[in-house]
């Protein structure tokens, strides 16, 4: 399949899977993985988090991260393995765009100073479809 077809399959899998396992590297080069809600526009992926979390500190030391999603209850059976570099977004509009009621238990609203958006820039995405389609996307 060509890169355009692969991108469409990846975007569909991102649409169908609202949660994923997000991995960073802790102090001492130990991996740390946690479940996170996934937001995206095309291949640009966003995660909402608290500025005071360990993951923000870990990413300031090492911006390389990994996101695994798919093949879980409630999602598609497509699997995405996403290698990315991550930064706290400086786009204040994203805070409002990503905001939803599910974030209310953790934040007072989109203007909460501890509410930040992590912006993932994929460097490699491996796609395995439920029908055994396979492809590797790189920018």
Protein Blocks (a to p, Z undefined) as FASTA:
>chain_A
ZZklmmmmmmmmmmmpmbdcdddddehiiacddddddddehjbccddddfkbmklmmmmm
omcdcddeejiehiafbdcdddddddddfblklmmmmpcfklmmmpgbjklmkbccdddd
dfbdcdddfkopacdddZZ
